[in-house]
Amino acid sequence: MFVCGYHFPADMGNDVSFDKVIEKVEEGLDAAGKTVVLTSETREGVQLEEISVAEGTFAHKALVDYYANSDVADKDGFKMIYYTNKYQISEISKTVDGEATKELCKKLDDMNLYRIKVA
């Protein structure tokens, strides 16, 4: 099973605990002082908005981790975040971050495309 880009043993099934995922994301990660910016866009490439992610939240840490471990950035330093990853990050963040990322999670649950940049 893959959650947030990490492989978990098959014997854990589809119900990997959030604590295990958070532990993997935070392992060796230094997200302090990093700025995370998401841009949302339609399938046609029309940019809808730019969203900042609150530092110290699971969403912030997971997006920094995703950025560090994902594919090549475009010419502006943005990387595409894929549906499965954004849904998984959103589900965990809803539980552990609560109100701090409530609005962000609503957006991540939509069908728009998202690009991420970490500075």
C-alpha positions in Angstrom: 0.0 0.0 0.0 1.3 3.5 -0.9 0.2 6.5 1.2 1.6 10.0 0.6 4.2 8.3 -1.6 5.4 5.9 1.0 5.2 2.1 0.8 3.6 0.3 3.7 3.6 -3.5 4.1 0.7 -5.4 2.6 -0.1 -7.0 5.9 -1.2 -3.5 7.1 -4.0 -3.7 4.4 -5.8 -0.5 3.3 -6.1 0.8 6.8 -2.6 2.2 7.5 -2.8 4.4 10.7 -2.3 8.1 10.3 0.3 8.0 13.0 2.5 5.6 10.8 2.1 8.0 7.8 2.9 11.1 9.8 6.0 9.3 11.2 7.2 8.5 7.7 6.6 12.0 6.4 8.4 13.7 9.3 11.3 11.3 9.3 14.4 13.3 8.5 12.3 16.3 7.3 13.1 19.9 8.1 10.1 21.9 7.0 10.7 24.8 9.5 10.9 28.2 7.8 9.8 26.9 4.4 7.0 28.6 2.5 4.5 26.4 0.6 2.4 27.9 -2.1 -0.2 26.0 -4.1 -1.8 27.2 -7.3 -5.0 25.7 -8.5 -6.0 25.5 -12.1 -8.7 24.0 -14.3 -8.0 21.1 -16.7 -7.7 23.8 -19.4 -4.9 25.5 -17.6 -6.7 28.5 -16.3 -5.2 29.5 -13.0 -7.9 30.0 -10.3 -6.0 31.0 -7.2 -2.8 30.9 -5.2 -3.0 29.3 -1.7 -0.4 29.6 1.1 -0.2 26.6 3.6 0.1 27.3 7.3 3.6 26.3 8.7 3.6 23.7 11.4 0.6 21.8 10.1 0.7 18.2 8.8 -0.4 19.6 5.4 2.6 21.9 5.3 5.1 19.1 6.3 3.5 16.7 3.8 3.7 19.1 1.0 7.3 20.0 1.7 8.1 16.3 1.7 6.1 15.7 -1.5 8.0 18.6 -3.2 11.4 17.3 -2.1 10.7 13.8 -3.4 8.7 14.4 -6.6 9.5 14.9 -10.2 11.2 17.8 -12.0 9.9 21.3 -11.5 8.6 23.5 -14.3 10.5 26.7 -15.3 8.9 28.6 -12.4 9.9 26.0 -9.8 6.4 24.5 -9.5 5.7 20.8 -9.4 2.4 19.1 -10.2 0.7 17.4 -7.2 -1.3 14.3 -8.3 -4.9 13.5 -7.2 -4.1 10.5 -5.0 -1.4 12.4 -3.1 -3.6 15.5 -2.5 -6.5 13.5 -1.3 -4.4 11.5 1.1 -2.7 14.6 2.5 -6.2 16.2 2.8 -7.7 13.3 4.7 -4.9 13.1 7.3 -4.8 16.9 7.6 -8.5 17.1 8.3 -8.0 14.8 11.3 -4.8 16.1 12.8 -4.8 19.8 11.8 -8.5 20.5 12.2 -9.6 24.1 11.7 -6.0 25.2 10.7 -6.3 23.5 7.3 -10.1 23.1 6.9 -10.4 25.5 4.0 -7.3 24.1 2.3 -8.6 20.5 2.6 -11.9 21.5 1.0 -9.9 22.8 -2.0 -7.7 19.7 -2.2 -10.8 17.5 -2.4 -11.9 19.1 -5.6 -11.1 18.0 -9.2 -8.9 21.0 -10.0 -5.2 20.6 -10.8 -2.6 21.8 -8.3 1.0 22.9 -8.6 3.2 23.3 -5.5 6.3 25.4 -4.9 8.4 25.3 -1.7 10.9 28.1 -1.0 
